[in-house]
């Protein structure tokens, strides 16, 4: 994390392209993650309900506990890596430190809620499906905002 030591990231010949690539890949990962979730479990109430609990009328079996735990395990890892990297870059580049702290906290809390609410939806019932969808979209949207804002601060906007 050499970028934490460089004073002016916009003029550093090595760090600027590296951070641009990192931010573009992080944004791409977040979009791809949403498409992957839509394909694997669904991102609407009906599809998600059929995936988690099954649907006898349509002969859909519920997913196994093994699948859910594996999904949670991989989500925790990728959330941690994505959000910690994006937070470090965004906190370094954003000139408005109070706003940066709020945005980072929203993303972290929503990501933690995503994990807890998905487990609750699987083990406790459908009442947690919509809150999980809200947390999922909130942390993805906030993370995409951090990546986009960081790209703007790095390449376009000047410090106030």
Buried (B, 14 or more C-beta within 10 A) or exposed (E): EEBEEBEEBBEBEEBBEEBBEBBEEBBEBBEEBBEEBEEEBBBEEEBBBBBBBBBEEEEBEBBEEEBBEEBBEEBBEBBEEBBEBBBBBBBBBBEEEEEBEEBBEBBBBBBBBBBBBBBBBBEEEEEBBEBBBBBBBBBBBBBBBBBEBBBEBBEEBEEE
